[in-house]
Amino acid sequence: MARTKRVFNFTTPRVHTTSIMNLSQTVQLTRLGKIRLGIKKPIASKNAECRKKNHPDEELCMYCSYPVQTDYFVFDGPEDYPPGIHEAMIKEYGEKPTSLQFFFPTENRSLVFPQALKFYRGPRLFCRGDGQVASRIDEQNGGMFSMKCPCEFLGNGCAPRASLMIALYKIKVQGCFQIDTGSVHNIIRTNSFMNEISGDPGFPETVQQSLLRRISYVPLRISLVRQQINTPEGKAVIKPLWVFTFDGDARQAAMLRQRDAISALLPGQPEIPALPPVPDDRHDEIRDAENPTLNGRPLTPPDQAAAEPEVVGATEGPQEATQREPGADEGEDAFPPDAPPSEPPPREYAGVPGYLMKAGTKTDLEARWTAVRELVIRKPEAIQVAIRKVYEDRMKGLAA
């Protein structure tokens, strides 16, 4: 029996599959749990019979209870969070917190605050739209189909809903907690606050005019504050609404506008982030020439310059003794020159904060400040204020 000859194809490369179309491109934030804005109360006429028939092991369900909004955030039970999260939340914020410290984990607003018109049938999401196109469940084949939005369900079960995805950095820096809302006021306030601190992505010129020029990894605070609003019927009611604030001061805002690291704003981080290096704005003939010149004249380093002979003017008559400070020793100058720093200053501007923080004495700190002052005054006023703050904080630490 003849043996079949095997032929190897070395010309066609093997395709290595690394992703799945329409699946691998779908990403979502890690959700650690939910934080709610209210509690459930039983319906007296239905609860006892419903509990006996449908859920004997549970106290309430969606059919025999109704939601009641609270003026504090409500945490779920320990079983609804990863191990240790619920205990840490209670320890940090208490049982009924009215404010939470957080940051947004990404600049993608569609991930941190998704919004849509939603219609539920029981616990199941039946239809979801954006005001132009909606996706609805086909009850016959179980699939989804697209249709025009809005439809007849708007205002009759369909309403705006949004989910706020935040990272409670005092609890865990990775992973998000979800806060759902159906309040138009909360949705407007959240979108307005994002535009206030980082500008409107649709209008790039507003980014430079915003407070922080970013929303991600910025310490923020969300609070529930009771405020008066008007219902669609024109009735004035008092409701707890979301109020967002930047959890920092003017110095920290200036640092964030320069796109510096967030570590300077988080608690327990004593180090000031490294500032960007100073641009090399020297003249080309100084930077590139082998024998640097300026305006046609050669430049000589101070330590290589020849000492000029001292010229002493002739005087007539006896010379008077030089007046010295009382108590000054004859062997030393009454006003000695300033002591040099214990180590040479950095050549680049990025090393200035760390250079100042390494000073061991007040005298050494003053000498270091004098050595880097020329580098500091070239930067914008906001950065000068930040570096001056580093110097003052270190001086206070040495004086303590």
Buried (B, 14 or more C-beta within 10 A) or exposed (E): EEEEEEEEEEEEEEEEEEEEEEEEEEEEBEEBBBBBBBEBEBBEEBBEEBBEEEEEEEEBBEEBBEEEEBBBBBBBEBEEBEEEBBEBBEEEBEEEBBBBBBBBBBBEBEBBBBBBBBBBEEEEBBBBBEEEEBBBBEEEEEEEEEEEBBBEBBEEEBBBBBBBBBBBBBBBEEBBBBBEBEBEBBBEBBBEBBBBBBBBEEEEEBBEEBBBBBBBBBBBBBBBEEEEEEEEEEEEEEBBBBBBEBBBEEBBBBBBBBEBBBEBBBEEEEEBBBBEBBEEEEEEBEEEEEEBEEEEEEEEEEEEEEEEEEEEEEEEEEEEEEEEEEEEEEEEEEEEEEEEBBEEBBEEBBBBBEBBBBBEEEBBBBBBBEBBEEBBEEBEEBBEBBBEBBBEBBBEEBEE
